[in-house]
Amino acid sequence: MDHIECLRRLVINDGAAIRGAEFSTTLDARTLAAVRIAALVAIGGGELSYGAEVDAAIAAGSSPSEVVDIARAVAPIAGVPRVVSAAPRLAIALGCEDELFAGDVL
C-alpha cells in the first residue's frame, strides 16, 4: 500500500494500516526499532516492551550507546521526566541494571 492509501486508512481508523499481512514499512529494521524505542520513551512504555524493542535494535546492529542516545534525543519532545523514567527500563533491557548504580552516583 502506498503512503496515500496508508494515510487514508489511518484517517478512518482502519486497523489494516498498522497490523496484519498488509503492514509493511520502508524503514529498515534498525530504524524501525529506534522509532519504536522513541515511542516507548514518549508514552512511558512498559518494561517488557522495552526488552523486545531493545533486543530488535541490537539484533539490527544498534549499539547500546545508540539505544541510550535514542532516549536522549527525544527528551526535548517527550520531556526529561519521561527519559528519566525510561532510563532504568533501558538499563534492564540492555542487561546493565547492576552497573546503573555502581560506584558514586551522587
ABEGO torsion letter per residue (X at the ends): XBAAAAAAAAAAGBAAAABEAABBBABBAAAAAAAAAAAAAAAGBBAAAAAAAAAAAAAAGBBAAAAAAAAAAAAAAAEAAAAAAAAAAAAAAAGAAAAAABEBAX
